[in-house]
Amino acid sequence: MTIHLTPDQERRIQAVINKGAYESIEEVVEAALTAVEQRVVPGFSGSQEELEALLLEGLASKTMSEEESWSSFKKETKTLLDQHKSGSSS
């Protein structure tokens, strides 16, 4: 599959890499796909802001192993879902 990016998309991807959040275009694309998948996962009814906060938390935890990152992400997502179900927010 070939993907054509606009100059702005290329600039944004390069900016993310330059900030050290990811080491390659492939890592950025994988993170973007994960974000899209999380938005469409049945059962996640949190807000866009909550999702973005989780993604930013994942970016900040780059020193964690992949397994640790997913575990943390799942724990935080469960907390947000539980809070949403109970009608409370942090």
C-alpha positions as CSV (number, residue, x, y, z in Angstrom):
1,M,0.0,0.0,0.0
2,T,1.3,3.4,-0.9
3,I,0.2,6.4,1.1
4,H,0.5,10.0,-0.2
5,L,0.9,12.7,2.5
6,T,0.2,16.4,2.1
7,P,3.2,18.7,2.8
8,D,1.5,19.7,6.1
9,Q,1.1,16.0,7.1
10,E,4.8,15.4,6.4
11,R,5.7,18.5,8.4
12,R,3.6,17.3,11.4
13,I,5.1,13.8,11.3
14,Q,8.6,15.2,11.1
15,A,7.9,17.5,14.0
16,V,6.8,14.6,16.2
17,I,9.9,12.7,15.3
18,N,12.1,15.7,15.9
19,K,10.7,16.1,19.4
20,G,11.8,12.6,20.1
21,A,8.3,11.2,20.7
22,Y,9.0,8.5,18.0
23,E,12.0,7.4,16.1
24,S,10.5,6.7,12.7
25,I,7.6,7.4,10.4
26,E,6.5,3.8,10.9
27,E,6.2,4.4,14.7
28,V,4.1,7.5,14.1
29,V,1.8,5.7,11.7
30,E,1.4,2.8,14.2
31,A,0.5,5.3,17.0
32,A,-2.0,7.0,14.7
33,L,-3.6,3.7,13.8
34,T,-3.8,2.7,17.4
35,A,-5.5,6.0,18.2
36,V,-8.1,5.4,15.4
37,E,-8.6,1.9,16.7
38,Q,-9.2,3.1,20.2
39,R,-11.8,5.6,19.0
40,V,-13.8,2.9,17.3
41,V,-13.5,0.2,20.0
42,P,-16.9,-0.7,21.3
43,G,-17.3,0.1,25.0
44,F,-15.1,3.1,25.1
45,S,-17.5,6.0,25.6
46,G,-15.1,8.5,27.0
47,S,-14.7,11.9,25.5
48,Q,-12.2,12.9,22.8
49,E,-10.3,14.8,25.5
50,E,-10.0,11.7,27.6
51,L,-8.7,9.7,24.7
52,E,-6.2,12.4,23.8
53,A,-5.0,12.5,27.5
54,L,-4.4,8.8,27.3
55,L,-2.5,9.1,24.1
56,L,-0.3,11.9,25.5
57,E,0.3,9.8,28.6
58,G,1.5,7.0,26.3
59,L,3.8,9.4,24.5
60,A,5.3,10.6,27.8
61,S,5.9,7.0,28.9
62,K,8.3,6.2,26.1
63,T,10.8,4.7,28.5
64,M,8.3,1.9,29.4
65,S,8.4,-1.4,27.6
66,E,5.6,-2.1,25.2
67,E,4.0,-4.5,27.6
68,E,4.2,-2.0,30.4
69,S,2.7,0.7,28.2
70,W,-0.2,-1.4,27.2
71,S,-0.8,-2.5,30.7
72,S,-0.8,1.1,31.9
73,F,-3.1,2.2,29.0
74,K,-5.6,-0.6,29.7
75,K,-5.6,0.3,33.4
76,E,-6.2,4.0,32.7
77,T,-8.9,3.1,30.1
78,K,-10.7,0.9,32.6
79,T,-10.6,3.6,35.2
80,L,-12.0,6.1,32.8
81,L,-14.7,3.7,31.7
82,D,-15.6,2.9,35.3
83,Q,-15.8,6.7,36.1
84,H,-17.9,7.3,33.0
85,K,-20.3,4.4,33.9
86,S,-20.7,5.7,37.5
87,G,-21.3,9.3,36.3
88,S,-18.3,10.8,38.0
89,S,-15.2,12.5,36.5
90,S,-11.8,13.5,37.8
